[in-house]
Amino acid sequence: MSQESQRIVSYSKNKTWYNYNGLQHRIDGPAVEWNNGAKEWWFNGKYLGPNAFGFWALWERLTDEQRSDWKLLQHAPWVKS
């Protein structure tokens, strides 16, 4: 079973967040997206940081194959929303 199929996406009034095996986790984008545009990056339950800082912290943990995922790259700091 892939991570994509095991992922739980939750929504509230102020944010959207992603869990995998009960932990905040996402490798194709930020694990928490706030309605005000702020993003939090998490990997296996470990907080990596906000916005661009978190993106680069996650980038360092990924394989070359994971880094080439277009879903992740659309969240890169150099891409305008």
C-alpha positions as CSV (number, residue, x, y, z in Angstrom):
1,M,0.0,0.0,0.0
2,S,1.5,3.4,-1.0
3,Q,1.9,6.4,1.3
4,E,-0.6,8.2,-0.9
5,S,-3.3,5.6,-0.2
6,Q,-2.6,5.5,3.6
7,R,-2.6,9.3,4.0
8,I,-5.3,11.0,6.0
9,V,-6.2,14.5,5.0
10,S,-8.0,16.6,7.7
11,Y,-9.7,19.9,7.3
12,S,-10.7,22.6,9.8
13,K,-11.8,26.2,9.6
14,N,-8.2,27.5,9.6
15,K,-6.0,24.7,8.2
16,T,-5.6,21.5,6.2
17,W,-3.1,18.9,7.5
18,Y,-1.8,15.5,6.5
19,N,-1.1,12.5,8.6
20,Y,0.6,9.2,7.8
21,N,0.5,6.4,10.4
22,G,-0.8,8.9,13.0
23,L,2.1,11.3,12.4
24,Q,2.2,14.7,10.7
25,H,3.9,13.7,7.5
26,R,4.0,14.6,3.8
27,I,6.7,14.3,1.1
28,D,4.9,16.0,-1.8
29,G,4.2,19.3,-0.1
30,P,3.7,20.9,3.3
31,A,2.0,18.8,6.0
32,V,0.0,21.7,7.3
33,E,-1.4,24.5,5.1
34,W,-3.0,27.4,7.0
35,N,-5.7,29.5,5.3
36,N,-3.5,32.6,5.6
37,G,-0.9,31.0,3.3
38,A,1.6,29.8,6.0
39,K,3.0,26.3,5.6
40,E,4.5,23.9,8.0
41,W,6.8,21.1,6.8
42,W,6.8,17.7,8.7
43,F,8.5,14.4,8.1
44,N,7.5,11.3,10.1
45,G,6.2,13.4,13.0
46,K,9.2,15.7,13.1
47,Y,8.6,19.4,12.6
48,L,11.1,20.7,10.0
49,G,10.1,24.4,9.9
50,P,7.9,26.9,8.2
51,N,7.6,28.0,4.6
52,A,10.9,28.0,2.6
53,F,13.1,26.8,5.5
54,G,10.9,23.7,6.0
55,F,10.9,23.0,2.3
56,W,14.7,22.8,2.2
57,A,14.9,20.8,5.4
58,L,12.5,18.2,3.8
59,W,14.5,18.4,0.5
60,E,17.6,17.2,2.4
61,R,15.8,14.1,3.6
62,L,14.4,12.9,0.2
63,T,15.8,10.6,-2.5
64,D,16.5,11.9,-6.0
65,E,13.3,10.1,-7.1
66,Q,11.2,11.8,-4.5
67,R,12.8,15.2,-5.3
68,S,11.6,14.9,-8.9
69,D,7.9,14.7,-7.9
70,W,6.0,17.5,-9.6
71,K,3.6,17.8,-6.6
72,L,6.5,18.6,-4.3
73,L,8.2,21.0,-6.8
74,Q,5.0,23.1,-7.1
75,H,5.6,24.1,-3.4
76,A,9.2,25.1,-4.0
77,P,10.1,28.6,-2.7
78,W,10.9,29.8,-6.2
79,V,7.4,29.0,-7.5
80,K,4.9,31.8,-7.3
81,S,1.5,30.8,-5.9
